[in-house]
Amino acid sequence: MLSNEQLSEKQREYWKRNIRLIVTLLIIWASVSLLAGIILAKPFSNIMFFEVPLSFWFAQQGSIIVFIFLIFTYAIKMDRLDREFGVEEVILTEEKDSKGDES
Amino acid sequence: MTVEAITLTLVVITFGIYIYIGWWAKVKDTSNFFVAGKEIPAVANGAAIAADWMSAASFISMAGLISFLGYDGTIYLMGWTGGYVLLALLLAPYLRKFGRYTVPDFIGDRYYSNGTRAVAAIATIFISLTYVAGQMRGVGIVFSRYLQVDITMGVVIGMAIVAFFAVLGGMKGITWTQVIQYFVLIIAIIIPAAAISLKLTGIPIPQAGLTFSDIAQRLSQLQVDLGMTEYLAPFQNMSGLNVFAVTLALMLGTAGLPHVIVRFYTVKDVRSARWSAGWALIFIALLYTVAPAIGVFAKYNLINTFNDQPIEQVREISWVEKWEETGLLGLDDKNGDGILNFAEDTSPQNEVTIDPDIIVLSTPEVAQLSPFIIALVAAGGLAAALSTASGLLLAMSSAVSHDLYYRIFKPGANEQQRLKVGRIMIFLAVLVAGYFGIHPPGFVGEVVAFAFGIAAASLFPAILLGIFDKRMNREGATWGILVGLIFTVSMILLMRSVEIFGTESQIIESFLGINAQGIGVVGAILNFVISFIISRSTQAPPEEISQMVEDVRVPKVTKKE
């Protein structure tokens, strides 16, 4: 078992890595939606993506598809991070949930 | 069999399934009643969130609204999907770890204040009430249009069905009926969309038909030729600033809607909360990427059907006749030349008026699909309305029975009493929603502005700061919520005074160029700023609250209650 101090040191590192991942993904989130679909709507109108203007595609199709990838990326990376730091949630089944031991 | 007979059969079958699930899922304790015993699998929760999310308006009205807004329709497309990224990354996992029953639960505990809890509960009730009345209305409209039942009667039937499975099965019954309702509604939208895409572009996948064929360019050109706005060009119908503000307000609002957030309490662990957000968005995106395609196809089809055609010949088309009777489609040969002129709605030359709601509802007929598909669209519309209504009703009743009654007024209440109050409240909520569905007050039409604006300006910042800012305290959060809430509500009331109070003209037109639907962003910014300033000049939160925040941030359970 780790002592309390080591535990909180580890937790701080875990939280820092989590924040870094969130910030990265949110930058992509804003770039494909607010930036590519709205702020750059006019300049991107002149670039064609197949048969529609690029900004139109981002605004009505592309951003939504990227959103899905962002959420799954987060879920997969956090699963890995949880394991690396040994902080996965342990599910207690009814039988062994007698006294609530979860570590 | 006639369309009416098939519709009736489909409606009876689907309603039978919903009732059966309600009976099968009957619950005996509060955990099952409020959060389905926290044992819903991630994929099922994803489908339930999607059905909860996609309302009568998403199903019936959205594609039509987009087809009239053109490029600017993105406010709904990005606005109502982008919020899920915020939910998945910033809120859902931590709220699941917190692991209680409602949104006010978190806000009240985190800010150690029953006053703040009460404000959050009242915001929840108001958001859900505005939202649910529109759903009940939607049920009534589908009944009246497809089965020639009176709107009032339609609302009453809808109320009876929802009351049955929600009172009996609580969140568990609601969740599993929502899973079924998702499949009904998505099939109902995909089949006609694929058929019309194949017909117009030769590609059976609507999303691909939109991107890889020149249909959108042809429509854009056609609109320009007729003196209408260029479909593919941005900011033709709204200013760039408003498109930005409304999109962001809808994103933040989505992440703060109590009936959506509470669905993340129903999964078994933090991991499942993250994954179910992804599944939810996949299921939602199916409709949200198809809707802009339907918008383009239907608009193109309609212009070609009407423009430059002899009015007598157009009137012979059977669906034209039918929709003209309902008053949702208007043909008026103003210049008397016997030929129809299609132009911008506001133009005096325009001879065709179309209600946006027709776009989805008439697609199967316009594409000449079988009566079965037409009936399916009716069942899909009902599924969309009922699933959203049930989620909202639960959010409302839990705010009253759990947050106000149990957590504030009667903390000593036992399991039996709490369950009883929960059931009574959900039943009362159904009655109130039904009443507003039959007699809609002015504010009900402003769902987008009110529900999303309030969620963005009050609940979203408070929850976010509660997780990510350990120093945030009771004083900061409470003032932040109050200022955000009061600012947003009063701005909407002033800008929408015509619809709500019946004044001659808007009391104020906009706030620095931002309209009522986008004002939630300003409210949210105010909330963040006020919270920050006040929290830094008042006492830090007590030690056990810091401990609670630490605990919420890590999936692993470190101490048991």
Boltz contact constraints between the chains, C-beta under 6 A:
constraints:
  - contact:
      token1: [A, 11]
      token2: [B, 554]
      max_distance: 6.0
  - contact:
      token1: [A, 15]
      token2: [B, 553]
      max_distance: 6.0
  - contact:
      token1: [A, 22]
      token2: [B, 89]
      max_distance: 6.0
  - contact:
      token1: [A, 29]
      token2: [B, 85]
      max_distance: 6.0
  - contact:
      token1: [A, 33]
      token2: [B, 78]
      max_distance: 6.0
  - contact:
      token1: [A, 33]
      token2: [B, 82]
      max_distance: 6.0
  - contact:
      token1: [A, 37]
      token2: [B, 74]
      max_distance: 6.0
  - contact:
      token1: [A, 38]
      token2: [B, 243]
      max_distance: 6.0
  - contact:
      token1: [A, 38]
      token2: [B, 244]
      max_distance: 6.0
  - contact:
      token1: [A, 41]
      token2: [B, 234]
      max_distance: 6.0
  - contact:
      token1: [A, 50]
      token2: [B, 211]
      max_distance: 6.0
  - contact:
      token1: [A, 50]
      token2: [B, 212]
      max_distance: 6.0
  - contact:
      token1: [A, 51]
      token2: [B, 212]
      max_distance: 6.0
  - contact:
      token1: [A, 51]
      token2: [B, 213]
      max_distance: 6.0
  - contact:
      token1: [A, 51]
      token2: [B, 214]
      max_distance: 6.0
  - contact:
      token1: [A, 52]
      token2: [B, 211]
      max_distance: 6.0
  - contact:
      token1: [A, 52]
      token2: [B, 216]
      max_distance: 6.0
  - contact:
      token1: [A, 53]
      token2: [B, 232]
      max_distance: 6.0
  - contact:
      token1: [A, 56]
      token2: [B, 71]
      max_distance: 6.0
  - contact:
      token1: [A, 56]
      token2: [B, 232]
      max_distance: 6.0
  - contact:
      token1: [A, 59]
      token2: [B, 74]
      max_distance: 6.0
  - contact:
      token1: [A, 60]
      token2: [B, 74]
      max_distance: 6.0
  - contact:
      token1: [A, 60]
      token2: [B, 77]
      max_distance: 6.0
  - contact:
      token1: [A, 60]
      token2: [B, 292]
      max_distance: 6.0
  - contact:
      token1: [A, 61]
      token2: [B, 289]
      max_distance: 6.0
  - contact:
      token1: [A, 63]
      token2: [B, 78]
      max_distance: 6.0
  - contact:
      token1: [A, 64]
      token2: [B, 81]
      max_distance: 6.0
  - contact:
      token1: [A, 64]
      token2: [B, 285]
      max_distance: 6.0
  - contact:
      token1: [A, 64]
      token2: [B, 288]
      max_distance: 6.0
  - contact:
      token1: [A, 64]
      token2: [B, 289]
      max_distance: 6.0
  - contact:
      token1: [A, 67]
      token2: [B, 81]
      max_distance: 6.0
  - contact:
      token1: [A, 67]
      token2: [B, 85]
      max_distance: 6.0
  - contact:
      token1: [A, 68]
      token2: [B, 281]
      max_distance: 6.0
  - contact:
      token1: [A, 68]
      token2: [B, 282]
      max_distance: 6.0
  - contact:
      token1: [A, 68]
      token2: [B, 285]
      max_distance: 6.0
  - contact:
      token1: [A, 70]
      token2: [B, 85]
      max_distance: 6.0
  - contact:
      token1: [A, 71]
      token2: [B, 88]
      max_distance: 6.0
  - contact:
      token1: [A, 71]
      token2: [B, 277]
      max_distance: 6.0
  - contact:
      token1: [A, 71]
      token2: [B, 278]
      max_distance: 6.0
  - contact:
      token1: [A, 71]
      token2: [B, 281]
      max_distance: 6.0
  - contact:
      token1: [A, 72]
      token2: [B, 278]
      max_distance: 6.0
  - contact:
      token1: [A, 74]
      token2: [B, 89]
      max_distance: 6.0
  - contact:
      token1: [A, 75]
      token2: [B, 274]
      max_distance: 6.0
  - contact:
      token1: [A, 75]
      token2: [B, 275]
      max_distance: 6.0
  - contact:
      token1: [A, 75]
      token2: [B, 278]
      max_distance: 6.0
  - contact:
      token1: [A, 78]
      token2: [B, 274]
      max_distance: 6.0
  - contact:
      token1: [A, 82]
      token2: [B, 555]
      max_distance: 6.0
  - contact:
      token1: [A, 87]
      token2: [B, 554]
      max_distance: 6.0
  - contact:
      token1: [A, 87]
      token2: [B, 555]
      max_distance: 6.0
  - contact:
      token1: [A, 87]
      token2: [B, 556]
      max_distance: 6.0
  - contact:
      token1: [A, 89]
      token2: [B, 269]
      max_distance: 6.0
  - contact:
      token1: [A, 89]
      token2: [B, 270]
      max_distance: 6.0
  - contact:
      token1: [A, 89]
      token2: [B, 555]
      max_distance: 6.0
  - contact:
      token1: [A, 91]
      token2: [B, 269]
      max_distance: 6.0
  - contact:
      token1: [A, 100]
      token2: [B, 560]
      max_distance: 6.0
  - contact:
      token1: [A, 102]
      token2: [B, 557]
      max_distance: 6.0
